[in-house]
Amino acid sequence: MPDLENLLGILARSLVDEPDKVEVSSTETDSRVDLELRVADGDIGKVIGRQGRTIRAIRTVVKAASVKAGKRTNVEVLD
Amino acid sequence: MREFYAATVDEAVLRAAAALNIAPDRLSYEVVDPGGAGFLGIGAKDARINVRLGETLPPSPTIEAPRETETVDATTRDSAISEEDANAVDTSHAEDERTPQEPVTPELLSEVKALVTSLVEAMSLNARIDVYESDDEIAVDVASPETGLFIGQKGETIDSLQYLVNVAVYKDRPFAKRIVLDAEGYRQRRIEAIQGIAHRTARKAIRERRSVELPPMSAPERRVVHVYLKDNPQVNTMSEGTGYNRRVTISPAEL
């Protein structure tokens, strides 16, 4: 089973300047997984990207991985 | 020794010849992988050759690459290729005249491999990952029994991963070569599919004497359309719309 928290963590840590400040949490039900991403204040722009391009790509990848788990996902960046 | 690849061995030889400015029949090379069309495009892979650089004859600067029509010259006849499309990060294997300033180091290649491997594992895909430097890119070939999941609809997953890997790898280092993810020859097949759409839509535009819109495409995909129809005097191409809705319109030249 894909570990979506781990996947989101790897993606986020690879993009930010302060990987140690990356925190991922998730709430899981039978049908869906809600993931929350926290990064250092200065790194929020890095995970969102210009016109949201980076967060959109992150969501696409996480969504693809969630197909195997048979659940819908949602990724939110908390500030 | 330098590696080149394309859909077929012949094309790879032409590509190598063009890049090295050496006549194709003077190249000394060995076939690494003869490639294959696969079955219905499944299992298709690139042909790869290794060119022995030392054994080639001196370059003759007058040789024109026979098949390098893919290179876009923004100043050519068709000004319809917008700045954005012409400069688009190209997902095709087209030649590019840019010479990268930064060398591709073994450390860079292993960092790319490590990142892609960890991502693919976290997606719980079984995959064999092959990273190598080709003429104009860092090629990452992902071989997996679950290629469909890795590529996604219209390539959205592989394109997203490719974008993220490029951003992550070049975050703290100067840009060397674009990192291109591929699986089972997907990139080449996608280019051919888009060329087929462009061809049929151009015929429709001519037959019906009206402009016909293509579905929205990414910049490199739109570029494939512009370049493919550049030499067709019967039609003009133009990109219209903004953001994710940007699409190519094909119009008959007479309009």
Chai-1 contact restraints between the chains, C-beta under 6 A:
chainA,res_idxA,chainB,res_idxB,connection_type,confidence,min_distance_angstrom,max_distance_angstrom,comment,restraint_id
A,P2,B,M123,contact,1.0,0.0,6.0,A-B,restraint_1
A,P2,B,S124,contact,1.0,0.0,6.0,A-B,restraint_2
A,N6,B,A122,contact,1.0,0.0,6.0,A-B,restraint_3
A,L7,B,A122,contact,1.0,0.0,6.0,A-B,restraint_4
A,I10,B,S118,contact,1.0,0.0,6.0,A-B,restraint_5
A,I10,B,A122,contact,1.0,0.0,6.0,A-B,restraint_6
A,S14,B,A168,contact,1.0,0.0,6.0,A-B,restraint_7
A,L15,B,A168,contact,1.0,0.0,6.0,A-B,restraint_8
A,A57,B,S160,contact,1.0,0.0,6.0,A-B,restraint_9
A,A57,B,Y163,contact,1.0,0.0,6.0,A-B,restraint_10
A,A57,B,L164,contact,1.0,0.0,6.0,A-B,restraint_11
A,T60,B,E156,contact,1.0,0.0,6.0,A-B,restraint_12
A,T60,B,T157,contact,1.0,0.0,6.0,A-B,restraint_13
A,T60,B,S160,contact,1.0,0.0,6.0,A-B,restraint_14
A,V61,B,S160,contact,1.0,0.0,6.0,A-B,restraint_15
A,V61,B,L161,contact,1.0,0.0,6.0,A-B,restraint_16
A,A64,B,G152,contact,1.0,0.0,6.0,A-B,restraint_17
A,A64,B,T157,contact,1.0,0.0,6.0,A-B,restraint_18
A,A65,B,M123,contact,1.0,0.0,6.0,A-B,restraint_19
A,K68,B,S124,contact,1.0,0.0,6.0,A-B,restraint_20
